Amino acid sequence: MYIFQVHHYIKPDQVETYKASVLENARKTVLEPGVIRFDVFQDSADPTHFSLFEVYQDLAARDAHLTTEHFLMWKDVYLATQARKGNGDEFIALFPEEGDWKKTN
């Protein structure tokens, strides 16, 4: 299982543009084979800060996601709306164990 969490920092006047694009990407991403979860969060204290929590069956599923049309369209919007470069972290699951994860769609 491959888990990735990323933080995005968006220009204040571009929040709604980014939000529409990231939600469209998320709705299509959860339909992809090998995607277990794809959660999008907006910071309640800082509405320009977003976090994506992505869980894939394996790295191949993540790599396939990065080639989809909806991801590439989202990426263009993200690059145009970002206030500063975000950061991401990779994780392994400790609990629940891999076989206990359930697909969200």
C-alpha positions in Angstrom: 0.0 0.0 0.0 1.2 3.5 -0.9 0.1 6.5 1.2 0.9 10.1 0.4 -0.1 13.2 2.2 0.6 16.6 0.6 0.0 20.2 1.7 -0.8 23.0 -0.7 -0.7 26.7 -0.1 -2.9 28.7 -2.4 -3.1 32.4 -3.3 -6.0 33.9 -1.3 -7.7 35.2 -4.5 -7.4 31.7 -6.1 -8.9 29.5 -3.4 -12.2 29.0 -5.1 -10.5 28.1 -8.4 -8.2 25.7 -6.7 -11.0 24.2 -4.7 -13.2 23.5 -7.7 -10.3 21.9 -9.6 -9.1 19.7 -6.7 -12.7 18.5 -6.0 -13.2 17.6 -9.7 -9.9 15.7 -9.6 -10.8 13.9 -6.4 -14.2 12.8 -7.7 -12.5 11.2 -10.8 -9.5 9.8 -8.9 -11.6 7.7 -6.5 -13.0 5.9 -9.6 -9.5 4.8 -10.7 -8.4 1.1 -10.2 -6.1 0.8 -7.2 -7.2 4.0 -5.4 -8.4 3.2 -1.9 -8.9 6.7 -0.6 -8.4 10.2 -1.9 -9.4 12.8 0.8 -9.2 16.6 0.4 -9.1 18.8 3.5 -9.2 22.6 3.9 -7.6 24.1 7.0 -10.3 25.7 9.2 -7.9 28.3 10.5 -6.2 29.1 7.2 -8.5 28.6 4.2 -5.5 28.9 1.8 -4.0 25.7 3.2 -5.2 22.4 1.8 -4.1 18.8 2.4 -4.7 15.8 0.3 -4.5 12.3 1.8 -4.1 9.6 -0.8 -4.1 5.9 -0.3 -3.2 3.6 -3.2 -3.1 -0.2 -3.5 0.5 0.1 -4.6 3.0 2.5 -6.2 1.8 1.5 -9.7 -1.7 2.8 -9.0 -0.2 6.1 -7.9 2.0 6.3 -11.0 -1.0 5.5 -13.2 -3.0 8.3 -11.4 -0.2 10.8 -12.3 -0.8 10.2 -16.0 -4.6 10.7 -16.1 -6.2 13.6 -17.9 -8.0 14.9 -14.8 -4.7 14.9 -12.8 -2.9 16.7 -15.5 -5.7 19.3 -15.8 -5.7 19.7 -12.0 -1.9 20.1 -11.9 -2.0 23.0 -14.3 -4.6 24.8 -12.1 -2.5 24.0 -9.0 0.7 25.4 -10.5 -1.2 28.6 -11.5 -2.8 29.1 -8.1 -0.1 28.0 -5.6 1.2 30.7 -3.3 4.3 28.7 -2.4 5.6 25.2 -3.1 3.8 22.6 -1.0 5.4 19.6 0.7 4.4 15.9 0.7 5.2 12.9 2.8 5.0 9.2 2.1 3.8 6.7 4.7 3.2 3.0 5.4 0.1 1.9 7.2 0.4 0.5 10.7 -3.3 0.5 11.6 -5.6 -0.6 10.2 -3.6 -3.2 8.5 -3.5 -3.3 4.8 -6.2 -5.9 4.3 -8.6 -4.0 6.5 -8.6 -0.8 4.4 -11.9 -0.4 2.5 -12.4 1.6 -0.7 -14.4 4.8 -0.1 -16.5 4.5 -3.2 
